[in-house]
Amino acid sequence: MDASHVPDGTSSSALPRFPEGFLWGVSTSAHQIEGAVDEDGRGRSVWDGFAAEAGRIKDGSDARVATDHYHRYREDVALIKELGAGAYRFSVAWPRVMPDGGPRVNAAGLDFYDRLVDELCAAGVRPVPTLFHWDTPQAVEAAGGWLERDTARRFAAYADAVAARLGDRVDRWITLNEPAELTLLGYGLGQHAPGRQLGFEALPAAHHQLLGHGLAVQALRARGADNIGIANSHGPTWAASESAADQEAAGLYDLLLNRLFAEPVLLGRYPEEELTAALLSGAYLDDDLRIIGEPLDWYGVNYYQPTKVGAAGGGPAAFAGIELPPGLPFAPRAIEGYPLTDFGWPVVPAALTELLTGFRDRYGERLPPVVITENGCSYEGVEDRERIAFLDAHIRAVHDAVTAGVDVRGYFVWSLLDNFEWAEGYARRFGLVHVDYGTLARTPKASYHWLRDALRAQR
């Protein structure tokens, strides 16, 4: 490993060896990188409409061009190949495949993903499509979006259409990305598309996404898929103190952001059934949980940071930098004593080990093999030595979990490219590759070269 790629504060030794067959990859999402929003029959998504509303995106930008991956995918696949990543996790844009959310399939939209998958296979990179990464077709949202049960049925039909086209070359599938964030930020707080501010009345959107996940698993299985997972966002919840009030608040937060999305999938039931039923306002039917709990081949975890939570009160509360409304029964607190990313998120690698061993202890044999489907950080600059330190420490944290007996089978970096970072616009850079948004030129960062060398050492 080139010593020039090792930053201050990073171990100068090579990364520990991972088990044979461990899958190394990079992740992106369609709306954040593709652009070409008006080409080849693509329909409008909720994020197209959201970005068009004044004040929704902090820098006033949108994703009409983004990084132009739609036209530059060959260049981007070449970057993945040179990196030495074994897999590329991308998302398929529902409105590109079904402009109105179904039933009409847009063949030209599927053609793009056909070309992308072919390019990946030719490069020796495993394609890992995510079927939904927040870009609900606007027509579906107009009919009620994820607040309506019918959206789950529509999503399953879309999953079937994608599998019918790509299933002969794709051997690993992801149904949903981070239903917790769409529920909280999109329907609960209005900070993300579709911009609803429903508070706890947003929780039926959680159930219907999970139902859509289960129905999509069934559709994929019917098409012969046997390697299916979900990408749920998780992080440890730390109580602000030992007081009963703080412990209770942290427990509720953990239920809403972690257990509410893990346990229906892993256990076939909601946590604390009576409370959950009240929160969901009767959104689910008896058979739904059997569908949601369809067995998975692996479980995806997106990890960025832990959250410290206490009882409500004591000033304004924020979640991941987003101010929360008054009246909530808990309040996230600042985590002190750790370095921060440029996004202001605390860097706590050991919390990833804590999360993984905690899942193993809580769910036991019901937890399938785990894949880290996202882990990354926002830093400026091409000589991004802080990102190297972040990745080095978090990869070691994953290895610590493997050593402790957690069956972790893969690790995907977020993200391959700098991109449109949702409500932040282009103000945050998570990429291993720098993108000049004026020229769209790609420049691999120091972290890209470091990871390339690290992956070579794993072979």
Salt bridges, closest charged atoms under 4 A:
GLU34 OE1 - ARG96 NE 2.91
GLU39 OE1 - HIS71 NE2 2.97
ASP48 OD2 - ARG42 NH1 2.84
GLU53 OE1 - ARG56 NE 2.93
ASP62 OD2 - ARG64 NE 2.86
ASP68 OD1 - HIS71 ND1 2.69
ASP68 OD2 - ARG72 NE 3.30
GLU75 OE1 - ARG72 NH1 3.95
ASP76 OD2 - HIS69 ND1 2.74
ASP76 OD1 - ARG442 NE 2.86
GLU82 OE2 - ARG452 NH1 3.62
GLU82 OE2 - ARG456 NH2 3.53
ASP100 OD2 - ARG104 NH2 3.82
ASP111 OD1 - ARG165 NH1 2.99
ASP114 OD2 - ARG165 NH1 3.57
ASP114 OD1 - ARG169 NH2 2.56
ASP118 OD1 - ARG169 NH1 2.79
GLU119 OE1 - ARG74 NE 3.76
GLU141 OE2 - ARG196 NH1 3.79
ASP150 OD1 - ARG153 NE 2.66
ASP150 OD2 - ARG154 NE 3.36
ASP160 OD1 - ARG223 NE 2.79
ASP168 OD1 - ARG169 NE 2.97
ASP171 OD1 - ARG126 NE 3.41
ASP254 OD2 - ARG362 NH1 3.75
GLU263 OE2 - ARG259 NE 2.83
GLU272 OE2 - ARG259 NH1 3.26
ASP287 OD1 - ARG290 NE 2.80
ASP288 OD2 - ARG149 NH1 2.67
ASP288 OD2 - HIS207 NE2 2.83
GLU294 OE2 - ARG290 NH1 3.95
ASP297 OD2 - ARG221 NH1 2.90
ASP361 OD1 - ARG360 NE 2.52
GLU374 OE2 - ARG89 NH1 3.10
GLU380 OE1 - ARG429 NE 3.85
ASP384 OD2 - ARG387 NE 2.65
ASP392 OD1 - ARG396 NE 2.86
ASP407 OD1 - ARG409 NE 2.67
ASP418 OD2 - ARG429 NH1 2.55
ASP418 OD1 - LYS445 NZ 2.84
GLU424 OE2 - LYS58 NZ 2.75
GLU424 OE1 - ARG428 NE 3.30
ASP453 OD2 - HIS5 ND1 3.31
ASP453 OD1 - ARG452 NE 3.33
